[in-house]
Amino acid sequence: MDIRLDDLRGPQIAALLAEHLRSMYLHSPPESVHALGIERLRSPDITMWTAWLDDELLGCAALKELDPHHAEIKSMRTVTRHLRKGVATALLRHLLAEAKRRSYRRLSLETGSMAAFTPARELYARFGFKPCGPFADYIEDPNSVFMTRTL
């Protein structure tokens, strides 16, 4: 598996991010969807990586810098046919290494509270993320789970 920076210009990542947004709206009410569209993910405060096997996209993940010491995980997504094959684990390890390299002190995330998001919450918990309150511009929402980890 090769994890590389992505400029979000390729058709495979565009399709995966469109699928990601559709899934978020399928499982969450519109006011609780915090996934970003591809244009917003191109913002200078966000860095996106994609995981590949040869020419096949396996998944993606991004870091959004909130301040010089705190970043947020955004747009973690595995291509459906590659679920449960270690793609998300590899991407999360990569994000943690990059966050440490950037000297962030804390890494946080928002995910859904519904059953569809249980695998994501379990993955984050295995990597030491703990529940926390809203951070950045988030507000309390019964459809959201906020998690953080000190680095």
NUSESE-880226 format. One line per 4 residues: number of its first residue (from 1); their letters; for each residue y negated, z, x negated of C-alpha. Coordinates in Angstrom, 2 decimals, padded with zeros to 5 digits. Layout:
! NUSESE-880226
NUM> A> Y Z X ~ ...
END
This chain:
! NUSESE-880226
1> MDIR> 000.00 000.00 000.00 ~ -003.39 -001.01 -001.35 ~ -006.46 000.89 -000.11 ~ -009.71 -000.98 -000.66
5> LDDL> -013.36 -000.92 000.32 ~ -014.02 -003.14 003.30 ~ -017.24 -004.94 004.24 ~ -016.11 -005.23 007.88
9> RGPQ> -016.47 -009.01 007.90 ~ -012.82 -010.05 008.21 ~ -011.10 -010.94 011.48 ~ -008.26 -008.43 011.02
13> IAAL> -010.55 -005.40 010.71 ~ -012.72 -006.67 013.57 ~ -009.63 -006.89 015.80 ~ -008.40 -003.43 014.77
17> LAEH> -011.78 -001.82 015.43 ~ -012.02 -003.55 018.82 ~ -008.55 -002.18 019.65 ~ -009.70 001.25 018.47
21> LRSM> -012.69 001.21 020.84 ~ -010.57 000.00 023.76 ~ -008.12 002.83 023.13 ~ -010.88 005.43 022.97
25> YLHS> -012.22 004.29 026.35 ~ -008.69 004.28 027.77 ~ -008.10 007.93 026.83 ~ -011.60 009.43 027.07
29> PPES> -014.45 009.33 029.57 ~ -017.32 007.11 028.35 ~ -019.63 010.04 027.63 ~ -016.99 011.52 025.30
33> VHAL> -016.30 008.39 023.23 ~ -017.78 008.85 019.77 ~ -016.10 005.89 018.08 ~ -018.57 003.49 016.52
37> GIER> -018.73 -000.26 016.98 ~ -018.42 -002.52 013.98 ~ -022.18 -003.03 013.59 ~ -022.82 000.71 013.43
41> LRSP> -019.97 001.10 010.93 ~ -021.88 -001.27 008.62 ~ -024.63 001.35 008.28 ~ -025.46 002.35 004.68
45> DITM> -024.42 005.98 005.35 ~ -020.85 004.88 006.21 ~ -018.17 003.63 003.82 ~ -015.04 001.98 005.24
49> WTAW> -011.68 001.55 003.57 ~ -008.72 -000.46 004.77 ~ -005.06 -000.17 003.85 ~ -003.11 -003.35 003.18
53> LDDE> 000.40 -004.50 002.36 ~ -000.05 -007.92 000.81 ~ -002.21 -009.77 003.38 ~ -001.35 -007.50 006.31
57> LLGC> -003.84 -004.88 007.51 ~ -002.17 -001.51 008.07 ~ -005.10 000.72 009.02 ~ -008.64 001.87 008.33
61> AALK> -010.75 004.98 007.82 ~ -014.39 005.70 007.06 ~ -016.61 008.42 005.66 ~ -020.06 009.00 007.12
65> ELDP> -022.38 011.02 004.93 ~ -024.14 013.67 007.02 ~ -025.98 015.21 004.07 ~ -025.34 015.39 000.31
69> HHAE> -022.73 018.14 000.84 ~ -021.11 017.25 004.17 ~ -019.35 014.12 005.44 ~ -017.55 013.11 008.61
73> IKSM> -014.33 011.16 008.99 ~ -014.85 008.19 011.31 ~ -012.65 005.41 012.70 ~ -009.24 006.54 011.45
77> RTVT> -006.87 004.01 012.96 ~ -003.40 002.68 012.15 ~ -002.23 -000.72 013.37 ~ 000.19 000.05 016.21
81> RHLR> 003.27 -001.51 014.61 ~ 002.70 000.62 011.50 ~ 002.43 004.00 013.22 ~ 004.53 006.82 011.71
85> KGVA> 004.91 004.98 008.39 ~ 002.48 007.08 006.34 ~ -000.59 004.87 006.67 ~ -002.85 007.58 008.12
89> TALL> -001.57 010.08 005.55 ~ -002.41 007.72 002.69 ~ -005.85 006.98 004.13 ~ -006.59 010.67 004.68
93> RHLL> -005.56 011.48 001.10 ~ -007.89 008.72 -000.07 ~ -010.79 010.08 002.00 ~ -010.25 013.60 000.66
97> AEAK> -010.20 012.34 -002.93 ~ -013.35 010.31 -002.35 ~ -015.10 013.25 -000.67 ~ -014.29 015.43 -003.67
101> RRSY> -015.43 012.68 -006.06 ~ -018.75 012.58 -004.17 ~ -019.01 016.37 -004.48 ~ -019.04 017.00 -000.75
105> RRLS> -018.38 020.64 000.07 ~ -017.17 020.04 003.59 ~ -015.44 017.29 005.53 ~ -015.49 017.34 009.34
109> LETG> -014.29 015.21 012.23 ~ -014.27 014.84 015.99 ~ -011.17 013.76 017.86 ~ -010.01 013.89 021.44
113> SMAA> -008.53 016.92 023.19 ~ -006.14 014.86 025.32 ~ -002.40 014.45 024.63 ~ -002.92 010.96 023.17
117> FTPA> -004.77 012.58 020.25 ~ -002.12 015.22 019.47 ~ -000.67 013.27 016.50 ~ -004.15 012.97 014.96
121> RELY> -004.90 016.68 015.42 ~ -001.53 017.57 013.89 ~ -002.16 015.29 010.89 ~ -005.55 016.86 010.24
125> ARFG> -004.12 020.38 010.60 ~ -001.41 019.56 008.03 ~ -004.22 018.68 005.61 ~ -006.00 022.00 006.13
129> FKPC> -008.55 021.06 008.79 ~ -009.36 023.94 011.13 ~ -011.02 023.94 014.54 ~ -014.78 024.44 014.44
133> GPFA> -017.78 024.07 016.69 ~ -019.82 020.91 017.11 ~ -021.56 019.65 013.98 ~ -024.22 017.02 013.29
137> DYIE> -025.43 015.63 016.65 ~ -022.33 016.56 018.65 ~ -022.43 018.96 021.59 ~ -019.68 021.06 023.18
141> DPNS> -017.39 018.79 025.17 ~ -014.01 019.71 026.72 ~ -012.79 016.24 025.77 ~ -013.56 016.75 022.06
145> VFMT> -011.92 018.79 019.33 ~ -014.02 019.43 016.23 ~ -012.31 020.19 012.95 ~ -013.54 020.89 009.43
149> RTL> -012.25 021.57 005.96 ~ -013.97 023.09 002.96 ~ -013.42 021.09 -000.21
END
